[in-house]
Amino acid sequence: MNSSECGEGLLGLFPSFAEPGGIQLSGQLAWEGLNNPPSIGAQNGHSAIWHPYLFSYGSPLAQTKLFDNGDSVSATSKAGALISAMRIKWPVKVMLVWHLALLKLLPFFKNSEAKIALFLHGIEAWKRHDWLTRKLLRRVDLFITNSDYTWERFISVNPEYQTRTHITVHLGLSSETDSPSVKPESPEAALMIGRLNANEDYKGHNEMIVVWRRVIEKIPSAQLWIVGDGDLKEKLQSLASKTGIEGNIVFWGWVSESKKVDLIRKSNFMALPSRGEGFGLVYLEAMKEGRPCLVSTFDAGREVVNPPEAGLAVDTSNSDEMADAICRLFDQGSEWSKWSEQAKSRYQNNFTAKQFQSRLISALSTLR
C-alpha cells in the first residue's frame, strides 16, 4: 500500500519483533495486517485504509520486510525511545499500543489528539498499576484483549475501567496446513511447550509431573515431553527425579521450529493446564496439526480450546481428574479421532492469521 492509497495515519507502538514470545509473534502478524488490510477490512464493511507508522522498542529490527510499507523508527534503549518519540511528527489519528509497558511513551509523542487503542495480553495487566500507568490508562479510548478472560482479570483488579469500551480480539497463527492429520506413533507422549521461567511457574508443569506416576500405572509406556528452557528447568528435573519416574519424562530444552512441529505431530496431545494463560498460542499450534489439548478450568485455555470440542479441561488441584483426562487423551479410539478432527477445524475456522487480522482491523475501525 502506498501513501496515496492511504487515509488517516495509524501509529503502532510495538515491542521489537526480533525478540521471541507470543506478544512479539502476535504483534508481527498485527503489523503485517495493518500494512495490507483492504481485503480484510472489507469483509466487515469497515474502511480499513490507514497510512501505517511503526515505533518499535527493544532489540534491533530483524525482519525488514515488515517495514517496507509505511514509516518506521526503532529504539533499543529507554533514552533512545524517548528522544525518538519527541522527534516524531507523523500525522496520526489512531495509536495502537501493543503492550501496556509502552503506554508510558505516550506523553512524549506530539499526537495528543490521537485516539488510543491498548492491547492487553494477560499477566502484565492483572495487577494494580503505578500512578503514572493509571493516569495513562484513562487516556485509552479502546481496550482490546486477546480473550474475555484477560478482560475479566483486568477489571477485577482495576474496576474503574469496567464501563470503558472493550473488544475481544482472539489471536491467530500465520502458518496454515492442508495436510491431513495422522495418528501419532508409539511411544505415547503428551507434549508441553513453553518457557520454563520461575516467574511463569503457573503453566501446569509441576502438576503434570506429580500426576504422571498415576498415568503410567495405567499406561506404563506413556511419556511426558517437556519443551522449553529457563531457570525453572532444574527444579522440574529434580521433581521428576524425586517422583522416581524420570525415565518417562523427557526434557527437550529449546528446539527449532521444525523440530517443534515434528514433536507436535508425534505426540498424542498438547498439555498446558495453566492457571494464568491470557490466550495460549501453543494451543493453536497443536490444534492446527489436529492435536487435542489439555487445559485447565481456570484461564483462557477453555476459551481457545472450547472443551470438549478440541480437548478436555481439568481442575489441576484434582489429581484423579487430571489422570483420568490424560488417559482419555491417550486412547486413540473414536473419541480421540473426533477431537483431532474438531481441533483442526476449530483452528481453521477461527484462528488463522487473516481471521485475527480481520478482527483487529474491525476493532480499530470503531475509532475512526
C-alpha positions in Angstrom: 0.0 0.0 0.0 1.5 3.4 -0.9 0.8 6.7 0.8 -1.5 7.9 -1.9 -3.8 5.0 -1.3 -3.9 5.5 2.5 -6.2 7.6 4.6 -5.6 8.6 8.1 -2.4 7.7 9.8 -2.2 4.9 12.4 0.9 4.6 14.7 1.7 1.2 16.1 3.8 1.0 19.3 5.2 -2.5 19.4 7.9 -4.4 21.3 10.6 -5.5 18.9 9.6 -8.3 16.6 13.1 -9.6 16.8 12.6 -11.0 20.3 10.9 -14.3 20.9 7.5 -14.7 22.6 3.8 -14.8 21.9 3.4 -11.0 22.3 6.0 -10.4 19.7 4.6 -13.0 17.3 1.1 -11.7 17.5 2.4 -8.1 17.1 4.2 -9.1 13.9 1.0 -10.5 12.5 -0.9 -7.5 13.6 1.6 -5.1 11.8 1.5 -7.2 8.7 -2.3 -7.0 8.6 -2.2 -3.2 9.1 0.1 -2.9 6.2 -2.1 -5.0 3.9 -5.7 -4.5 5.1 -8.0 -3.9 2.1 -9.3 -7.4 1.6 -9.5 -8.0 5.3 -11.4 -4.9 6.4 -13.9 -5.1 3.6 -15.2 -8.3 5.0 -16.9 -6.5 7.8 -17.9 -3.4 5.9 -15.2 -1.2 7.5 -13.0 1.3 5.8 -9.7 -0.1 6.9 -7.2 2.0 5.0 -4.5 3.7 7.1 -1.1 5.1 6.4 0.8 2.8 8.9 3.7 4.2 11.0 5.7 1.9 13.3 7.5 2.6 16.5 9.4 -0.4 17.7 11.2 -0.6 21.1 13.6 -3.4 22.0 16.1 -5.5 20.1 17.2 -4.2 16.6 14.7 -4.9 13.8 15.5 -8.2 12.2 12.8 -8.6 9.6 13.0 -5.6 7.3 10.2 -6.9 5.0 7.8 -5.9 7.7 8.7 -2.3 7.3 8.6 -1.8 3.5 5.1 -0.2 3.7 4.9 2.8 5.9 7.5 4.7 8.0 9.3 3.1 11.0 11.5 4.0 13.9 13.4 1.5 16.1 14.7 2.4 19.5 16.9 0.0 21.6 17.2 2.0 24.8 14.9 4.0 27.0 16.7 7.2 26.3 16.6 6.5 22.6 12.9 5.7 22.7 12.1 9.0 24.5 14.2 11.1 22.1 12.7 9.3 19.0 9.2 9.8 20.3 9.7 13.5 20.8 11.1 13.9 17.3 8.3 12.1 15.5 5.9 14.4 13.7 3.8 11.7 11.9 0.2 12.8 11.3 -1.7 10.0 13.0 -5.3 9.8 14.2 -5.1 6.4 16.0 -2.3 5.0 18.1 -2.2 1.2 18.8 -0.2 0.3 21.8 0.7 -3.4 21.7 2.0 -3.7 25.3 0.9 -2.0 28.4 4.5 -1.1 29.4 4.8 1.0 26.2 1.9 3.2 27.4 4.5 5.3 29.3 5.8 6.6 26.0 2.6 8.4 25.2 3.4 11.7 26.9 6.5 12.1 24.6 4.6 11.9 21.4 3.1 15.1 19.9 -0.2 13.4 18.9 -2.2 14.4 21.9 -5.5 14.3 19.9 -5.0 10.8 18.6 -7.3 8.1 19.8 -5.6 5.4 21.8 -6.2 1.6 21.5 -4.4 -0.6 24.0 -3.9 -4.3 23.6 -3.9 -6.3 26.8 -2.3 -9.8 26.6 -2.6 -11.2 30.1 -0.5 -11.3 33.2 1.1 -7.9 32.6 -2.4 -6.4 33.1 -3.6 -8.4 36.0 -2.3 -6.1 38.8 -2.8 -2.7 40.3 -0.6 -0.3 38.4 1.5 2.6 39.5 0.1 6.1 39.5 1.5 7.1 36.1 0.2 4.0 34.3 -3.3 4.5 35.9 -3.2 8.1 34.7 -2.3 7.0 31.2 -4.9 4.2 31.2 -7.5 7.0 31.5 -6.4 8.2 28.1 -7.3 4.9 26.4 -10.3 5.1 24.1 -10.4 1.4 23.3 -9.2 -1.6 25.3 -8.6 -4.7 23.2 -7.9 -8.0 24.8 -6.8 -11.4 23.4 -9.6 -13.2 25.4 -12.6 -12.4 27.5 -10.7 -14.0 30.4 -7.9 -11.4 30.1 -10.5 -8.6 30.3 -12.3 -10.2 33.3 -9.0 -10.5 35.2 -8.0 -6.9 34.3 -11.2 -5.3 35.5 -11.3 -7.5 38.6 -8.2 -5.6 39.8 -8.9 -2.3 38.0 -12.7 -2.0 38.4 -12.7 1.7 37.4 -12.3 0.7 33.8 -15.3 -1.8 33.7 -17.5 0.5 31.7 -14.9 1.5 29.2 -15.1 0.4 25.6 -13.7 -3.1 25.2 -13.4 -5.6 22.3 -12.0 -9.1 22.5 -9.8 -10.0 19.5 -8.7 -13.6 19.6 -5.2 -14.2 18.2 -4.2 -16.4 15.2 -1.2 -18.0 13.6 0.3 -17.3 10.2 1.0 -20.9 9.3 -1.7 -23.0 7.7 -1.8 -26.6 6.8 -3.7 -28.6 4.2 -2.1 -31.9 5.1 -4.3 -34.5 6.7 -3.9 -35.1 10.4 -2.3 -38.5 11.2 -2.4 -40.5 14.4 0.8 -40.4 16.4 3.1 -43.3 16.6 4.3 -45.0 19.8 5.5 -44.3 22.3 2.5 -42.5 23.7 3.6 -38.9 24.5 1.9 -35.8 25.9 3.7 -32.6 24.9 4.2 -29.4 26.9 5.7 -26.3 25.2 6.6 -23.1 26.9 9.3 -21.0 28.6 10.5 -22.6 31.8 10.9 -19.4 33.8 10.5 -19.3 37.6 8.3 -16.2 37.3 5.9 -18.2 35.0 5.6 -21.2 37.2 1.8 -21.5 36.6 1.7 -23.4 33.4 1.0 -26.8 35.0 4.4 -28.5 34.7 4.6 -29.3 38.4 1.1 -30.8 38.4 1.8 -32.9 35.3 5.0 -34.3 36.7 3.3 -35.2 40.0 0.4 -36.9 38.4 2.5 -38.8 35.9 3.0 -41.7 38.3 -0.7 -42.3 38.3 -0.7 -42.2 34.5 2.0 -44.8 34.0 0.2 -47.1 36.4 -2.4 -47.4 33.6 -0.2 -46.7 30.6 3.4 -47.8 31.5 4.9 -46.6 28.3 3.4 -43.1 28.5 5.9 -40.3 28.2 5.7 -36.6 29.1 7.7 -34.4 26.7 8.7 -31.0 28.0 9.9 -28.5 25.5 11.4 -25.2 26.7 14.3 -23.8 28.7 14.8 -21.4 31.6 15.6 -21.2 35.3 12.7 -23.4 36.2 14.0 -26.4 34.4 16.4 -27.6 37.1 13.6 -27.6 39.7 11.3 -29.6 37.4 14.1 -32.1 36.7 14.6 -32.5 40.4 10.9 -33.0 41.0 10.8 -35.7 38.3 13.8 -37.5 39.9 12.1 -37.4 43.3 9.0 -39.0 42.0 11.0 -41.8 40.6 9.6 -41.6 37.1 12.3 -39.6 35.3 12.6 -42.4 32.7 9.1 -41.4 31.5 9.8 -37.7 31.3 11.9 -36.2 28.6 13.2 -32.6 28.8 14.0 -31.5 25.3 15.2 -28.0 26.1 15.0 -25.4 23.3 14.1 -26.9 19.9 13.9 -25.4 16.4 10.6 -24.5 14.8 10.8 -27.6 12.6 11.6 -29.9 15.5 8.7 -28.4 17.5 6.3 -29.2 14.7 7.7 -32.7 14.4 7.2 -33.3 18.2 3.6 -32.0 18.0 2.9 -34.4 15.2 4.4 -37.3 17.1 2.6 -36.5 20.3 -0.9 -37.6 21.3 -2.0 -34.3 22.6 -0.8 -30.9 23.9 -0.9 -30.5 27.7 -0.8 -27.0 29.2 -3.2 -27.0 32.1 -2.2 -23.5 33.1 -3.6 -21.2 35.8 -2.6 -18.0 34.1 -2.8 -18.0 30.3 -4.3 -14.9 28.7 -4.6 -16.9 25.5 -2.0 -19.5 24.7 -0.7 -19.7 21.1 0.7 -23.1 21.8 -2.9 -24.5 21.8 -3.3 -23.2 18.2 0.0 -24.8 17.2 -1.4 -28.1 18.4 -4.9 -27.7 17.0 -3.5 -26.8 13.6 -1.9 -30.2 13.4 -5.0 -32.0 14.6 -3.9 -32.5 18.2 -6.4 -32.1 21.1 -5.4 -30.1 24.1 -5.5 -30.5 27.9 -6.3 -27.1 29.5 -7.3 -26.1 33.0 -10.6 -24.8 34.2 -9.0 -21.6 35.5 -7.9 -19.5 32.5 -8.3 -18.6 28.8 -7.4 -22.1 27.6 -11.1 -23.0 27.8 -11.9 -20.1 25.5 -9.4 -21.2 22.9 -10.0 -25.0 23.0 -13.7 -24.9 24.0 -13.7 -28.3 25.8 -14.9 -30.9 24.9 -14.7 -29.7 21.3 -10.9 -29.8 20.9 -9.8 -31.4 24.1 -10.5 -31.5 27.8 -10.4 -29.1 30.8 -9.3 -30.2 34.3 -9.1 -28.8 37.8 -5.3 -29.0 38.3 -5.8 -29.4 42.0 -7.6 -32.7 41.5 -5.1 -35.4 40.6 -7.7 -38.1 40.0 -9.4 -35.8 37.5 -6.1 -35.0 35.8 -5.0 -38.6 35.5 -8.4 -39.7 34.1 -8.3 -36.9 31.4 -4.8 -37.7 30.4 -5.6 -41.4 29.9 -8.6 -40.5 27.8 -6.5 -38.3 25.6 -4.0 -41.1 25.1 -6.7 -43.5 24.0 -6.6 -43.3 20.1 -10.2 -44.6 19.7 -13.1 -42.8 18.1 -13.2 -40.1 20.8 -9.6 -39.1 20.0 -10.3 -39.1 16.3 -13.2 -36.8 16.8 -11.1 -34.5 19.0 -8.4 -34.4 16.3 -10.8 -33.5 13.5 -12.6 -30.9 15.6 -9.3 -29.4 16.8 -8.1 -28.8 13.2 -11.5 -27.5 12.1 -11.7 -25.1 15.1 -8.2 -23.7 14.2 -9.1 -23.3 10.5 -12.5 -21.7 11.3 -11.4 -19.3 14.0 -7.6 -18.8 14.4 -5.8 -18.2 11.2 -3.7 -15.0 10.7 -6.3 -13.5 8.3 -9.1 -14.0 10.8 -7.1 -12.5 13.6 -6.1 -9.5 11.4 -9.7 -9.0 10.3 -10.9 -8.9 13.9 -8.2 -6.4 14.9 -8.9 -4.1 11.9 -12.6 -4.2 12.6 -11.9 -3.3 16.3 -9.6 -0.4 15.3 -12.1 0.8 12.7 -14.5 1.7 15.6 -12.2 4.6 16.5 -12.5 6.3 13.0 
